[in-house]
């Protein structure tokens, strides 16, 4: 058991050092999964659920760096472009309605390189 724990620690440490400073580690799958419960709200503008707001909180948690936020912004931009029936005002106000400052705009018309 001790050997397994040591191997796990080594693997985690190696993964940590493989990521370059400023390099994003968040994936579009994580971003989409975080906001999956928000689709009904984004399409209708109604029925903001606690699960959706938990997803917005999770989005903030998985995007601690500027690179992560820019990657998440690009993921959201791509996802928003796939769903033309998303209400722009509902998308842009979602973090505020959940009481979360994500610093990641949800819009298909955003320049993600300006996200800090």
VEXPA-797726 format. One record per atom (N, C-alpha, C): x, y, z; atom name; residue number from 1. Coordinates in Angstrom, 3 decimals, padded with zeros to 6 digits. Each point is the difference from the previous one (the first is absolute). Layout:
N
+----------+----------+----------+------+-----+
:       xx :       yy :       zz : atom :   n :
+----------+----------+----------+------+-----+
:        X :        Y :        Z :   CA : NUM :
...
+----------+----------+----------+------+-----+
END
This chain:
116
+----------+----------+----------+------+-----+
:       xx :       yy :       zz : atom :   n :
+----------+----------+----------+------+-----+
:  000.826 : -001.194 :  000.000 :    N :   1 :
: -000.826 :  001.194 :  000.000 :   CA :   1 :
:  000.866 :  001.252 :  000.000 :    C :   1 :
:  001.100 : -000.007 :  000.787 :    N :   2 :
:  000.865 :  001.166 :  000.044 :   CA :   2 :
:  000.592 :  000.293 : -001.366 :    C :   2 :
:  000.402 : -001.050 : -000.714 :    N :   3 :
:  000.580 :  000.171 : -001.328 :   CA :   3 :
: -000.993 :  000.640 : -000.958 :    C :   3 :
: -001.265 : -000.370 :  000.086 :    N :   4 :
: -001.034 :  000.570 : -000.855 :   CA :   4 :
: -000.198 :  001.476 :  000.281 :    C :   4 :
:  000.055 :  000.366 :  001.275 :    N :   5 :
: -000.166 :  001.405 :  000.366 :   CA :   5 :
:  001.169 :  000.833 : -000.520 :    C :   5 :
:  001.197 : -000.552 :  000.095 :    N :   6 :
:  001.186 :  000.709 : -000.493 :   CA :   6 :
: -000.095 :  000.191 : -001.510 :    C :   6 :
: -000.422 : -001.035 : -000.714 :    N :   7 :
: -000.140 :  000.096 : -001.456 :   CA :   7 :
: -001.036 :  001.062 : -000.352 :    C :   7 :
: -001.102 :  000.025 :  000.718 :    N :   8 :
: -001.037 :  000.993 : -000.256 :   CA :   8 :
:  000.539 :  001.407 :  000.209 :    C :   8 :
:  000.740 :  000.220 :  001.056 :    N :   9 :
:  000.577 :  001.319 :  000.272 :   CA :   9 :
:  000.965 :  000.397 : -001.109 :    C :   9 :
:  000.818 : -000.934 : -000.458 :    N :  10 :
:  000.946 :  000.282 : -001.073 :   CA :  10 :
: -000.740 :  000.359 : -001.285 :    C :  10 :
: -001.050 : -000.735 : -000.331 :    N :  11 :
: -000.763 :  000.271 : -001.218 :   CA :  11 :
: -000.649 :  001.380 :  000.071 :    C :  11 :
: -000.580 :  000.339 :  001.136 :    N :  12 :
: -000.624 :  001.315 :  000.162 :   CA :  12 :
:  001.048 :  001.100 : -000.115 :    C :  12 :
:  001.150 : -000.200 :  000.613 :    N :  13 :
:  001.066 :  001.001 : -000.083 :   CA :  13 :
:  000.488 :  000.166 : -001.436 :    C :  13 :
:  000.142 : -001.104 : -000.720 :    N :  14 :
:  000.441 :  000.075 : -001.389 :   CA :  14 :
: -001.020 :  000.752 : -000.842 :    C :  14 :
: -001.268 : -000.270 :  000.219 :    N :  15 :
: -001.045 :  000.688 : -000.766 :   CA :  15 :
:  000.033 :  001.496 :  000.298 :    C :  15 :
:  000.256 :  000.347 :  001.242 :    N :  16 :
:  000.064 :  001.413 :  000.380 :   CA :  16 :
:  001.133 :  000.712 : -000.732 :    C :  16 :
:  001.148 : -000.641 : -000.098 :    N :  17 :
:  001.151 :  000.628 : -000.638 :   CA :  17 :
: -000.064 : -000.047 : -001.521 :    C :  17 :
: -000.863 : -000.829 : -000.571 :    N :  18 :
: -000.132 : -000.079 : -001.450 :   CA :  18 :
: -000.797 :  001.182 : -000.544 :    C :  18 :
: -000.831 :  000.611 :  000.830 :    N :  19 :
: -000.785 :  001.147 : -000.418 :   CA :  19 :
:  000.867 :  001.243 :  000.130 :    C :  19 :
:  000.167 :  000.720 : -001.075 :    N :  20 :
:  000.811 :  001.213 :  000.014 :   CA :  20 :
: -000.787 :  001.116 :  000.661 :    C :  20 :
:  000.695 :  000.907 :  000.693 :    N :  21 :
: -000.700 :  001.138 :  000.594 :   CA :  21 :
: -000.768 :  000.768 : -001.076 :    C :  21 :
: -001.226 :  000.363 :  000.308 :    N :  22 :
: -000.820 :  000.740 : -000.949 :   CA :  22 :
: -000.711 : -000.885 : -001.007 :    C :  22 :
:  000.230 : -001.309 :  000.059 :    N :  23 :
: -000.636 : -000.930 : -000.929 :   CA :  23 :
: -001.303 : -000.502 :  000.619 :    C :  23 :
: -001.034 :  000.000 : -000.784 :    N :  24 :
: -001.306 : -000.421 :  000.502 :   CA :  24 :
: -000.045 : -001.504 :  000.243 :    C :  24 :
: -000.689 : -000.380 :  001.035 :    N :  25 :
: -000.190 : -001.425 :  000.275 :   CA :  25 :
: -001.476 : -000.389 : -000.047 :    C :  25 :
: -000.878 :  000.975 : -000.144 :    N :  26 :
: -001.428 : -000.283 : -000.082 :   CA :  26 :
: -000.332 : -000.467 : -001.416 :    C :  26 :
: -000.981 : -000.884 : -000.110 :    N :  27 :
: -000.398 : -000.503 : -001.318 :   CA :  27 :
: -001.415 :  000.463 : -000.327 :    C :  27 :
: -000.320 : -000.011 : -001.283 :    N :  28 :
: -001.368 :  000.366 : -000.407 :   CA :  28 :
: -001.013 : -000.968 :  000.591 :    C :  28 :
:  000.371 : -001.255 :  000.146 :    N :  29 :
: -000.903 : -000.972 :  000.614 :   CA :  29 :
: -000.356 :  000.396 :  001.422 :    C :  29 :
:  000.984 :  000.475 :  000.764 :    N :  30 :
: -000.254 :  000.443 :  001.371 :   CA :  30 :
: -000.911 :  001.227 :  000.015 :    C :  30 :
:  000.251 :  000.925 : -000.908 :    N :  31 :
: -000.790 :  001.228 : -000.070 :   CA :  31 :
: -001.443 : -000.335 : -000.362 :    C :  31 :
: -000.173 : -000.808 : -001.030 :    N :  32 :
: -001.351 : -000.373 : -000.435 :   CA :  32 :
: -000.726 : -000.794 :  001.073 :    C :  32 :
:  000.719 : -000.870 :  000.681 :    N :  33 :
: -000.603 : -000.787 :  001.077 :   CA :  33 :
: -000.450 :  000.913 :  001.144 :    C :  33 :
:  000.810 :  001.003 :  000.298 :    N :  34 :
: -000.357 :  000.926 :  001.079 :   CA :  34 :
: -001.304 :  000.738 : -000.284 :    C :  34 :
: -000.200 :  000.378 : -001.255 :    N :  35 :
: -001.175 :  000.806 : -000.327 :   CA :  35 :
: -001.127 : -000.787 : -000.666 :    C :  35 :
:  000.125 : -001.301 : -000.045 :    N :  36 :
: -001.040 : -000.834 : -000.620 :   CA :  36 :
: -001.374 :  000.202 :  000.619 :    C :  36 :
: -000.038 :  000.181 :  001.310 :    N :  37 :
: -001.287 :  000.184 :  000.689 :   CA :  37 :
: -000.617 :  001.374 : -000.276 :    C :  37 :
:  000.723 :  000.846 : -000.712 :    N :  38 :
: -000.484 :  001.361 : -000.276 :   CA :  38 :
: -000.689 :  000.129 : -001.355 :    C :  38 :
:  000.024 : -001.036 : -000.809 :    N :  39 :
: -000.526 :  000.118 : -001.359 :   CA :  39 :
: -001.459 :  000.456 : -000.034 :    C :  39 :
: -000.829 : -000.550 :  000.852 :    N :  40 :
: -001.417 :  000.401 :  000.002 :   CA :  40 :
: -000.130 :  001.486 :  000.279 :    C :  40 :
:  000.756 :  000.486 :  000.966 :    N :  41 :
: -000.042 :  001.430 :  000.321 :   CA :  41 :
:  000.529 :  000.834 : -001.164 :    C :  41 :
:  001.086 : -000.440 : -000.613 :    N :  42 :
:  000.610 :  000.764 : -001.088 :   CA :  42 :
: -000.909 :  000.082 : -001.230 :    C :  42 :
: -000.824 : -001.004 : -000.182 :    N :  43 :
: -000.901 : -000.026 : -001.159 :   CA :  43 :
: -001.321 :  000.719 :  000.289 :    C :  43 :
: -000.463 : -000.091 :  001.242 :    N :  44 :
: -001.310 :  000.578 :  000.321 :   CA :  44 :
:  000.077 :  001.323 :  000.766 :    C :  44 :
:  001.097 :  000.193 :  000.731 :    N :  45 :
:  000.098 :  001.178 :  000.859 :   CA :  45 :
: -000.755 : -000.175 :  001.301 :    C :  45 :
: -000.544 : -001.214 :  000.219 :    N :  46 :
: -000.774 : -000.310 :  001.204 :   CA :  46 :
:  000.578 : -001.233 :  000.679 :    C :  46 :
: -000.445 : -000.210 :  001.227 :    N :  47 :
:  000.331 : -001.220 :  000.750 :   CA :  47 :
:  001.498 : -000.162 :  000.268 :    C :  47 :
:  000.594 :  001.025 :  000.577 :    N :  48 :
:  001.391 : -000.098 :  000.432 :   CA :  48 :
:  000.042 : -000.945 :  001.203 :    C :  48 :
:  000.710 : -001.104 : -000.141 :    N :  49 :
: -000.004 : -001.030 :  001.039 :   CA :  49 :
:  001.240 :  000.086 :  000.889 :    C :  49 :
: -000.099 : -000.534 :  001.212 :    N :  50 :
:  001.183 : -000.075 :  000.860 :   CA :  50 :
:  001.132 : -000.808 : -000.662 :    C :  50 :
: -000.352 : -001.039 : -000.753 :    N :  51 :
:  001.029 : -000.808 : -000.675 :   CA :  51 :
:  000.771 :  000.841 : -001.013 :    C :  51 :
: -000.700 :  000.878 : -000.683 :    N :  52 :
:  000.656 :  000.891 : -000.956 :   CA :  52 :
:  000.972 :  000.907 :  000.737 :    C :  52 :
: -000.435 :  000.609 :  001.086 :    N :  53 :
:  000.879 :  000.903 :  000.745 :   CA :  53 :
:  001.186 : -000.746 :  000.609 :    C :  53 :
: -000.203 : -001.240 :  000.407 :    N :  54 :
:  001.136 : -000.812 :  000.471 :   CA :  54 :
:  000.997 : -000.206 : -001.133 :    C :  54 :
: -000.511 : -000.181 : -001.220 :    N :  55 :
:  000.869 : -000.141 : -001.159 :   CA :  55 :
:  000.797 :  001.262 : -000.274 :    C :  55 :
: -000.631 :  001.168 :  000.181 :    N :  56 :
:  000.701 :  001.271 : -000.179 :   CA :  56 :
:  001.091 :  000.132 :  001.056 :    C :  56 :
: -000.300 : -000.400 :  001.239 :    N :  57 :
:  001.019 :  000.022 :  001.065 :   CA :  57 :
:  001.143 : -000.944 : -000.342 :    C :  57 :
: -000.332 : -001.158 : -000.550 :    N :  58 :
:  001.031 : -000.955 : -000.394 :   CA :  58 :
:  000.861 :  000.581 : -001.123 :    C :  58 :
: -000.631 :  000.689 : -000.946 :    N :  59 :
:  000.746 :  000.628 : -001.085 :   CA :  59 :
:  001.038 :  000.962 :  000.560 :    C :  59 :
: -000.391 :  000.773 :  000.983 :    N :  60 :
:  000.955 :  000.919 :  000.632 :   CA :  60 :
:  001.135 : -000.785 :  000.662 :    C :  60 :
: -000.341 : -001.082 :  000.655 :    N :  61 :
:  001.008 : -000.785 :  000.718 :   CA :  61 :
:  001.012 : -000.654 : -000.936 :    C :  61 :
: -000.430 : -000.396 : -001.196 :    N :  62 :
:  000.914 : -000.708 : -000.908 :   CA :  62 :
:  000.762 :  000.946 : -000.929 :    C :  62 :
: -000.194 :  001.315 :  000.193 :    N :  63 :
:  000.677 :  000.979 : -000.854 :   CA :  63 :
:  000.764 :  001.020 :  000.837 :    C :  63 :
:  001.004 : -000.443 :  000.759 :    N :  64 :
:  000.712 :  000.924 :  000.885 :   CA :  64 :
:  000.989 :  000.934 : -000.712 :    C :  64 :
:  000.439 : -000.354 : -001.200 :    N :  65 :
:  001.002 :  000.819 : -000.682 :   CA :  65 :
: -000.606 :  000.719 : -001.199 :    C :  65 :
:  000.685 :  001.019 : -000.466 :    N :  66 :
: -000.445 :  000.714 : -001.197 :   CA :  66 :
: -000.093 : -000.951 : -001.184 :    C :  66 :
:  000.990 : -000.869 : -000.148 :    N :  67 :
: -000.014 : -000.964 : -001.114 :   CA :  67 :
: -001.213 : -000.913 :  000.088 :    C :  67 :
: -000.351 : -000.445 :  001.203 :    N :  68 :
: -001.189 : -000.840 :  000.184 :   CA :  68 :
: -001.263 :  000.775 : -000.376 :    C :  68 :
: -000.086 :  001.256 :  000.449 :    N :  69 :
: -001.191 :  000.806 : -000.297 :   CA :  69 :
: -000.119 :  000.274 : -001.497 :    C :  69 :
:  001.123 :  000.246 : -000.671 :    N :  70 :
: -000.036 :  000.222 : -001.441 :   CA :  70 :
: -000.410 : -001.269 : -000.739 :    C :  70 :
:  000.507 : -001.142 :  000.449 :    N :  71 :
: -000.396 : -001.276 : -000.609 :   CA :  71 :
: -001.484 : -000.243 :  000.219 :    C :  71 :
: -000.474 :  000.215 :  001.227 :    N :  72 :
: -001.419 : -000.189 :  000.301 :   CA :  72 :
: -000.852 :  000.958 : -000.832 :    C :  72 :
:  000.452 :  001.220 : -000.164 :    N :  73 :
: -000.714 :  000.976 : -000.819 :   CA :  73 :
: -000.140 : -000.515 : -001.432 :    C :  73 :
:  001.077 : -000.502 : -000.556 :    N :  74 :
: -000.054 : -000.541 : -001.364 :   CA :  74 :
: -000.929 : -001.204 : -000.081 :    C :  74 :
:  000.017 : -000.846 :  001.012 :    N :  75 :
: -000.910 : -001.154 :  000.026 :   CA :  75 :
: -001.451 :  000.462 :  000.022 :    C :  75 :
: -000.290 :  001.004 :  000.842 :    N :  76 :
: -001.361 :  000.518 :  000.096 :   CA :  76 :
: -000.420 :  000.692 : -001.289 :    C :  76 :
:  000.928 :  000.689 : -000.621 :    N :  77 :
: -000.285 :  000.681 : -001.265 :   CA :  77 :
: -000.368 : -001.019 : -001.077 :    C :  77 :
:  000.765 : -001.087 : -000.063 :    N :  78 :
: -000.283 : -001.059 : -000.971 :   CA :  78 :
: -001.336 : -000.668 :  000.294 :    C :  78 :
: -000.259 : -000.264 :  001.270 :    N :  79 :
: -001.255 : -000.651 :  000.383 :   CA :  79 :
: -001.185 :  000.916 : -000.308 :    C :  79 :
:  000.136 :  001.290 :  000.288 :    N :  80 :
: -001.089 :  000.946 : -000.261 :   CA :  80 :
: -000.298 :  000.090 : -001.497 :    C :  80 :
:  001.026 : -000.112 : -000.814 :    N :  81 :
: -000.200 :  000.067 : -001.457 :   CA :  81 :
: -000.782 : -001.212 : -000.513 :    C :  81 :
:  000.081 : -001.126 :  000.699 :    N :  82 :
: -000.707 : -001.216 : -000.404 :   CA :  82 :
: -001.493 :  000.059 :  000.314 :    C :  82 :
: -000.367 :  000.877 :  000.925 :    N :  83 :
: -001.389 :  000.096 :  000.452 :   CA :  83 :
: -000.522 :  001.402 : -000.285 :    C :  83 :
: -000.523 :  000.231 : -001.206 :    N :  84 :
: -000.460 :  001.348 : -000.357 :   CA :  84 :
: -001.194 :  000.480 :  000.818 :    C :  84 :
: -000.668 : -000.922 :  000.696 :    N :  85 :
: -001.175 :  000.402 :  000.775 :   CA :  85 :
:  000.338 :  000.430 :  001.427 :    C :  85 :
:  001.285 :  000.100 :  000.336 :    N :  86 :
:  000.382 :  000.515 :  001.311 :   CA :  86 :
: -000.314 :  001.490 :  000.037 :    C :  86 :
: -000.631 :  000.421 :  001.063 :    N :  87 :
: -000.362 :  001.404 :  000.178 :   CA :  87 :
:  001.246 :  000.746 :  000.485 :    C :  87 :
:  000.514 :  000.932 : -000.793 :    N :  88 :
:  001.241 :  000.703 :  000.366 :   CA :  88 :
: -000.035 :  000.649 :  001.381 :    C :  88 :
: -001.120 :  000.636 :  000.358 :    N :  89 :
: -000.088 :  000.649 :  001.314 :   CA :  89 :
:  000.037 : -001.021 :  001.135 :    C :  89 :
: -000.631 : -001.144 : -000.202 :    N :  90 :
:  000.019 : -001.048 :  001.028 :   CA :  90 :
:  001.425 : -000.519 :  000.172 :    C :  90 :
:  000.708 : -000.173 : -001.099 :    N :  91 :
:  001.379 : -000.495 :  000.061 :   CA :  91 :
:  000.916 :  000.996 :  000.690 :    C :  91 :
: -000.083 :  001.250 : -000.394 :    N :  92 :
:  000.920 :  000.993 :  000.559 :   CA :  92 :
: -000.279 :  000.290 :  001.470 :    C :  92 :
: -001.245 : -000.161 :  000.438 :    N :  93 :
: -000.337 :  000.297 :  001.390 :   CA :  93 :
:  000.065 : -001.219 :  000.923 :    C :  93 :
:  000.256 : -001.169 : -000.558 :    N :  94 :
: -000.021 : -001.226 :  000.804 :   CA :  94 :
:  000.912 :  000.052 :  001.226 :    C :  94 :
:  001.286 :  000.326 : -000.145 :    N :  95 :
:  000.849 :  000.025 :  001.209 :   CA :  95 :
: -000.538 :  000.955 :  001.071 :    C :  95 :
: -000.428 :  001.181 : -000.411 :    N :  96 :
: -000.527 :  000.981 :  000.950 :   CA :  96 :
: -001.254 : -000.528 :  000.690 :    C :  96 :
: -000.897 : -000.636 : -000.762 :    N :  97 :
: -001.236 : -000.541 :  000.593 :   CA :  97 :
:  000.302 : -001.084 :  001.025 :    C :  97 :
:  001.131 : -000.703 : -000.204 :    N :  98 :
:  000.402 : -001.042 :  000.957 :   CA :  98 :
:  000.867 :  000.562 :  001.124 :    C :  98 :
:  000.317 :  001.294 : -000.065 :    N :  99 :
:  000.822 :  000.619 :  001.036 :   CA :  99 :
:  001.455 : -000.411 : -000.069 :    C :  99 :
:  000.481 : -000.271 : -001.217 :    N : 100 :
:  001.378 : -000.463 : -000.177 :   CA : 100 :
:  000.707 :  000.907 : -001.001 :    C : 100 :
:  001.167 :  000.501 :  000.374 :    N : 101 :
:  000.806 :  000.789 : -000.935 :   CA : 101 :
:  001.011 : -000.936 : -000.637 :    C : 101 :
: -000.309 : -000.471 : -001.200 :    N : 102 :
:  000.892 : -000.946 : -000.663 :   CA : 102 :
:  001.049 :  000.688 : -000.853 :    C : 102 :
: -000.213 :  001.252 : -000.354 :    N : 103 :
:  000.877 :  000.728 : -000.924 :   CA : 103 :
:  000.036 : -000.655 : -001.370 :    C : 103 :
: -000.969 : -000.870 : -000.266 :    N : 104 :
: -000.080 : -000.679 : -001.299 :   CA : 104 :
: -001.350 :  000.350 : -000.614 :    C : 104 :
:  000.010 :  000.838 : -001.022 :    N : 105 :
: -001.270 :  000.335 : -000.643 :   CA : 105 :
: -000.547 : -001.189 : -000.784 :    C : 105 :
: -001.298 : -000.145 :  000.019 :    N : 106 :
: -000.640 : -001.065 : -000.766 :   CA : 106 :
: -000.673 :  000.665 : -001.194 :    C : 106 :
:  000.671 : -000.075 : -001.133 :    N : 107 :
: -000.487 :  000.667 : -001.206 :   CA : 107 :
:  000.697 : -000.590 : -001.214 :    C : 107 :
: -000.694 :  000.014 : -001.130 :    N : 108 :
:  000.635 : -000.471 : -001.228 :   CA : 108 :
:  000.716 :  001.140 : -000.712 :    C : 108 :
: -000.107 :  001.223 :  000.543 :    N : 109 :
:  000.611 :  001.166 : -000.630 :   CA : 109 :
:  001.003 :  000.668 :  000.939 :    C : 109 :
:  000.903 : -000.764 :  000.559 :    N : 110 :
:  000.959 :  000.544 :  000.960 :   CA : 110 :
:  001.422 : -000.272 : -000.479 :    C : 110 :
:  000.907 :  000.909 :  000.278 :    N : 111 :
:  001.411 : -000.194 : -000.286 :   CA : 111 :
:  000.630 : -000.605 :  001.242 :    C : 111 :
:  000.190 : -001.289 : -000.009 :    N : 112 :
:  000.487 : -000.713 :  001.190 :   CA : 112 :
:  001.442 :  000.349 :  000.360 :    C : 112 :
:  000.746 :  000.587 : -000.909 :    N : 113 :
:  001.377 :  000.398 :  000.340 :   CA : 113 :
:  000.014 :  001.164 :  000.976 :    C : 113 :
: -001.130 :  000.672 :  000.167 :    N : 114 :
: -000.081 :  001.126 :  000.936 :   CA : 114 :
: -000.491 : -000.410 :  001.382 :    C : 114 :
: -000.308 : -001.281 :  000.164 :    N : 115 :
: -000.431 : -000.508 :  001.303 :   CA : 115 :
:  001.221 : -000.129 :  000.899 :    C : 115 :
: -000.116 :  000.534 :  001.204 :    N : 116 :
:  001.136 : -000.080 :  000.957 :   CA : 116 :
: -000.257 : -000.985 :  001.081 :    C : 116 :
+----------+----------+----------+------+-----+
END
